[in-house]
Amino acid sequence: MTPKAVVIGTGLAGTHVANRLGTGTVLIGDEPHAPYNRVLLADVLAGRYGAEVTTLPSPAGTLLRTRATRVDRAARRVHCEDGTVVPYGTLILATGSNPVLPPLRGLFAPGATELPGGVHAFRTMDDCLALSAAVRPGVRAVVIGGGLLGVSAARALAHRGAQVVLTQQAERLMERQLDPASSELVRAHLTGLGVEVHTECRVRGVTVTGGSVRRVELADGFALETDLTVLACGVRPRTGLALDAGLDVRKGIVVDDLLRTSDPHIRAVGDCAEHAGRVYGLAAPALEQADALADALTGRNAPPYTGSRMLTRLTLAGPGPLDLAAFGDPEPRPDDDVVQLADATRGTYRKVVVRGDRLVGGVLLGDLASVGALARAWEADDVLPEDGSPLLHLLTHPQLLDPVRAGETPIGGR
């Protein structure tokens, strides 16, 4: 009997859509672990959670722990590494993404496909557990990449007592999400935890001694001694299965507003999917796509997926907590109105950008009691009152300074 749907990928998007579709769905995943929430891996690495806390609800259908190796579109069958052949009515690709491995001199020996000792990507539960086993107080760690993942990894390793150096090729940390002022506060936060941060710093190679990387070489000739090297250089949609099946693939697997690929019997969601020219690579859009697809496949009278308005959220608890959120476009245009509030002593920062009569972006760092309401106002794209009073009410907090126009008072100034 042909199942209602077959889902390839046990990440957030794949597991969520399989649970929504219910009994009869087959979920195929090649990781040895039960489906888990990748968003929590930094907290597992920091030692605040055990791996079991990340486990997602068990899928209502059948879970096959094997690797899908080929999609036969003509016969509508998925062939798996263990010899299993699974027929499908609708196939859903939720294959996620792979970590980007930078072209560093010395990273791979001629003909080698495995990373040398001491080098770890930070993408999967296995990556996280391997890092957790290797880190200990005093160990020297170099994190390459200062985006969201690199910042999370550096902070987690510092929390475990490692001597951490974070290198970022761009001019500031998390440059895709944060404005210069909030990025500088994140840098100060990491520095306060003992992390040595280098921006505008390009890594050109590594030196392997005894099978393990012991030195990270910078473009300016300086070398960093290391015991652990973490690659946090971004991710790339995992599209090999789709390419081999002859589907339309650009940056990701191309889908329309019904999440259909170029084959109407195959859909795609999550990190592997490209919708309207965009690959999101974040949890919230993946879940929105999974919900939209489940609604469409179960006959619910729901609107098609038209894209996601992204909110980036990073919350790390423990001593010296870090809590930040960024949404929309935080860089104002000349005619935009900006409300900015800052308290360098407490490490809090609020900035929202209003374009015409709408909230178009913002960055918040510190105690984020207002982030939910602000994000809802931004996502709804509602017209703001002319006096802006609800917006000011959401931003105002007793320990913050008075609102200032962007650029009039430097962050950390009086």
Stockholm file with secondary structure:
# STOCKHOLM 1.0

chainA/1-414         MTPKAVVIGTGLAGTHVANRLGTGTVLIGDEPHAPYNRVLLADVLAGRYGAEVTTLPSPAGTLLRTRATRVDRAARRVHCEDGTVVPYGTLILATGSNPVLPPLRGLFAPGATELPGGVHAFRTMDDCLALSAAVRPGVRAVVIGGGLLGVSAARALAHRGAQVVLTQQAERLMERQLDPASSELVRAHLTGLGVEVHTECRVRGVTVTGGSVRRVELADGFALETDLTVLACGVRPRTGLALDAGLDVRKGIVVDDLLRTSDPHIRAVGDCAEHAGRVYGLAAPALEQADALADALTGRNAPPYTGSRMLTRLTLAGPGPLDLAAFGDPEPRPDDDVVQLADATRGTYRKVVVRGDRLVGGVLLGDLASVGALARAWEADDVLPEDGSPLLHLLTHPQLLDPVRAGETPIGGR
#=GR chainA/1-414 SS CCCSEEEECCSHHHHHHHHHHCTTCEEEECSSSCCBCGGGHHHHHTTSSCGGGGBCCCCSSEEEESCEEEEETTTTEEEETTSCEEECSEEEECCCEEECCCCCBTSSCTTCCSCCBTEEECSSHHHHHHHHHHCCTTCEEEEECCSHHHHHHHHHHHHTTCEEEEECSSSSTTTTTCCHHHHHHHHHHHHHTTCEEECSCCEEEEEEETTEEEEEEETTSCEEECSEEEECSCEEECCHHHHHTTCCBSSSEEECTTCBCSSTTEEECGGGEEETTBCCCSHHHHHHHHHHHHHHHTTCCCCCCCCCCCEEEEEECSSSCEEEEEEECCSCCTTCEEEEEEETTTTEEEEEEEETTEEEEEEEESCCTTHHHHHHHHHHTCCCCTTCHHHHHHHCCTTSCCCBCTTTSCTTCC
#=GC SS_cons         CCCSEEEECCSHHHHHHHHHHCTTCEEEECSSSCCBCGGGHHHHHTTSSCGGGGBCCCCSSEEEESCEEEEETTTTEEEETTSCEEECSEEEECCCEEECCCCCBTSSCTTCCSCCBTEEECSSHHHHHHHHHHCCTTCEEEEECCSHHHHHHHHHHHHTTCEEEEECSSSSTTTTTCCHHHHHHHHHHHHHTTCEEECSCCEEEEEEETTEEEEEEETTSCEEECSEEEECSCEEECCHHHHHTTCCBSSSEEECTTCBCSSTTEEECGGGEEETTBCCCSHHHHHHHHHHHHHHHTTCCCCCCCCCCCEEEEEECSSSCEEEEEEECCSCCTTCEEEEEEETTTTEEEEEEEETTEEEEEEEESCCTTHHHHHHHHHHTCCCCTTCHHHHHHHCCTTSCCCBCTTTSCTTCC
//
